[in-house]
Every structure is written in C-alpha cells, then in structure tokens.
Amino acid sequence: MPSGWTPAQPLIRMRDVHKKFGAATVINGISIDVMKGEVICIIGPSGAGKSTLLRCINALVPVDSGSITVEGQEVNDPKLDKLKLRRKVGMVFQQYNLFPHRTALANIMMAPLHVLKRDRVEVEAEARALMRKVRLDGKEHSYPGELSGGQQQRVAIARSLAMQPAAMLFDEVTAALDPETVKEVLVTIRELAEDGMTCVIVTHEMGFAREVADQIYFTDRGVVVEHGPPAEFFTNCRDERTRRFLSQIL
Amino acid sequence: MISNLPVLKPFRLQSTAHDLPGSRFTARNGILLLIALMLSIFVGEAQAGPGTPSILATILRWTPLLAQGFALNIAMSFLAMAIGTVLGLALGLGLIAVTRPVRAISWLITQFFRNAPWLVLLFYCILLMPFEVRIGGAIVPLPGWAKSTVGLALPVMANVAELVRGAVQSMPSGQWEAAEALAFARLQTLRLVILPQCVKRMTPPWMNLYAIVVVATPLTSIVGVSEAMTLTGDILSSEGRTELLVPMYLYLLTWFFIYCYPIARATVALERRFQVS
C-alpha cells in the first residue's frame, strides 16, 4: 500500500472514476483533486451522480473503474481496509440518519467508543465539546426525535467529527431541512471550513457554495462539465449547460 | 431560489404485520365464552340425576388440581418461548448473514420448522430424544414435559427467526449507511444500531406468538404430559358423568382465555402506540 502520502499531494485524488448501476451510467470518468484544507462544492442537476461520487470516496458504493485515493490509500482495491478508510473520512447525509434509540451525546460517543475503543471519560469530554461547537449544549440528553431537523443535522456533523476525520463529505445536508434551519447548519459547516477542515460538499445552495468553496465543480450526466474558483465560475462560465443550470437555480 | 429537485420523503414505520394466525382473544369472544360456560352448567344441572353434587360444586372441587396442571402449561410456554427466542435470534441472524451457504441453511431450517405441524414436531421430540441424558457424571432425566417443551420451542425458534429477519430488513437503509460511514463493522452495526431498534418492532408480534404458544401447550396431552388438558380428561373419567363434559372443557378454555386476554390487549395497545410514534 503506497503510504508515502505527503500533505503536498491531494488528500483525495479521483482519477477517471466510472460507475454504472445496471445499464445506467452514473459516473462517467470524473477526475477531481482535493488538497488538504481545501473546500470543494459539487453542484449540478439531480441524477448527475454527485451523491454516488461521495459514496464512492468512502467505499459505501464500489467504483467500477478508475482510481480514488484518500491520503494515498487506494479505494478501488479488492483488499481495501474499508474501516481504516472510513476512519479518515466523515460523512453527513441528507436525512441525518442519527440513531433514534440513543441520545444526541450517545450518538456522538458511539463510534469513538466502539470503533476506536477509546476511553469513555475522554470521549465524553470531547463529545460535550463538540455539542458546544455545533451550539447544541444543553441538548446532550435529547433523543433525535425531540430535535428539529437542523439540530439533528448538527448532531450528525458532530458525530462525524468525533472520529477526527481528515476530510468530511456533505451530501445535500440541507435539502431536507426547513428553510429557517438551513442557515444554522450552513454556519456550522462554514466554521468547520474556516478551521481548515477538508470538505467535499454536494449542495444546491449556490449562495453558500460561492461563499465557502475554494473550487466549484459543475457535474452533469456523470462528468465534470466545468470547474473553477467561485468568483470566476459564477460570473463567466463558458459552458452552455452550466449557464442554463445557473440561470434556472439562481 | 427555486428548488424542484426531488426530496426523499420522511421514513414511515412499516407495520411488522405478520402471518401468524390472528389473535382471537377479544372481549366479545370472552363474553361469548362466559355465556356458553354458564349455559352449559345450567343445561348440565338440568340433566343431572337426583342426588348427585351440582356441576358448579364439582368444577370448584377440581379447580386446585386443574390449577396445578395449568401451572405446567404456563411453565412449558415460558420455557419454550425462552429457548425458542434465543435460538430464533441466532437463526434470524443466519437468515441475514453475508455468506450465502449460511443464509441457505438458515432458510431451510426456518422453513421446515415454521411449516411443519406442531404436533409432528412434538412426536419427533418425544420419540427421538432419550429419556435421560448424561451430563458430566450426572444422569439427568428428561421427562415428557421437558421434551415437549423442546418440541414447542422449535416452531417458536423458526417464527422468531422470521421476525428478526423482517424487522432487520424493515430498518431504513440510512441507518446502515450511517453506521458504515462511521467505520462500524457489520456485527457492530447489528448489535449497536439495528437490533436495539428492532426490539421495539418485534415486541407486539412476539407477544402474539407467545399467546399462540400458550394455547398450543394442550397439544402435549397427546404425548402424555400431565398438563391441564390431560387432567381434565382424567377428572372426567373419574367422575363418569356425561353432563360434566361440556362445562368442564369450557371451564378449561376460560382459564386459557383469562390468561391470554391481557397479553392480547397489551399487544394491540403496543402495536397502536408504535404506529403513532
């Protein structure tokens, strides 16, 4: 396993990734580099394979061909140590997917306790700190069902952070939220980005993408149509498809 | 900002409606049973010859013995349920195993014990199991009721296995995804995330299964276990009064009803509560 990864190389490196579901091609040759501390946003119409691409990065979905490396670890490898990979990459979902039978604090503590086998006292102190970080102190003992969508999503972010990942994947994390709670989640993600967390964000929030991203990738039908820094991307995109999409959504 | 993008609808709890024969323990049936019992006592008294003790007095006189037999029914149902549940959990995990051969074998076992007539399984257990086993140096006798309990535990096992499989498969896939993304191994995901949530879903059908096991325990009278049904037969033959026959069996039925009715009510109440939440 090539472990000679240095921070000068891309933390996540995707090369010519292909993925089919049956006859449907979802990802048709995508190459993206994400440097350490970089924030990239992937935008594009639904069904463009954005969510699938994220799931390929942490091997929730196997790729058909191409290469994805995370800190030098090849994901497209039959002998892949999935658990080692997933300890490095946190993921937050559209539907939060908190564990409804455990309290917010317990949700955050579960993975460090059972996966990393760390000391309970230490883990609990960190979990409480994370609850403060996502501004939910006081809600430690609430069950997910007692929290609003935005609050649940922030617990989900804290739960992912508790594993101290090298990178975070966000899969349309505000798409299921009420408009008034979208902002609190976006603020949390922005603070993370400002702290230097490497983030891959799939989103439909163009304003947010423009504000937070270092690079924006527009994907359609399984390929990257266009990419660039936000200032450039939103003001003078060259591709017709990108322009049409932006005019529809902005 | 326009968003005409499809959004996943929030997850709805699927009822774990199960193909066990539905519970018959309703208040209406209870009232009908009581009326039938009273009517049969009344008719019996009219038929009784002069000088014989009244039906009611006879029934009450035998009640302590009947209670002893009934206690054995309950004990067998408890044990069969406990053994069957433990085995069924393991078998249910086999049904959802990643390895295909394990799944196939578990499926075969489940299908066999779910569909085999309970009485056939009882006979197999009675005839195939030894009357005593040697554990270490001690010889442990295996009385009929113990073997029958094993016989009842087998279909319980298969039904619990199906419950486990159904409950695990009804869990939203997001729970698996979230646990996997947090680097949980498969067994950890099952133990920490999936199964604890399944308990709630499985409880009502599991209680329903228990009520079915209770009413199945009189089957063991056929293989000679001295439970309430057998004792009722013994009582009737020692009394030798034909007018006692109908009231006595209805009386026994009432015992079962009184025991199972609260369980059935609780099952319905739980099901309703889980549907709401």
Interface residues (C-beta under 8 A of the other chain):
Chain A: S46 N58 L60 K82 L83 R86 R87 V89 G90 M91 F93 Q94 Q95 N97 L98 F99 P100 H101 M110 A111 H114 V115 G145 A156 R159 S160 M163 A175 A176 H204 M206 Q248 I249 L250
Chain B: M1 I2 S3 L5 P6 V7 L8 P10 F11 P172 G174 Q175 E177 A178 A179 E180 A181 L182 A183 F184 A185 Q188 L192 V193 P196 Q197 K200 S277
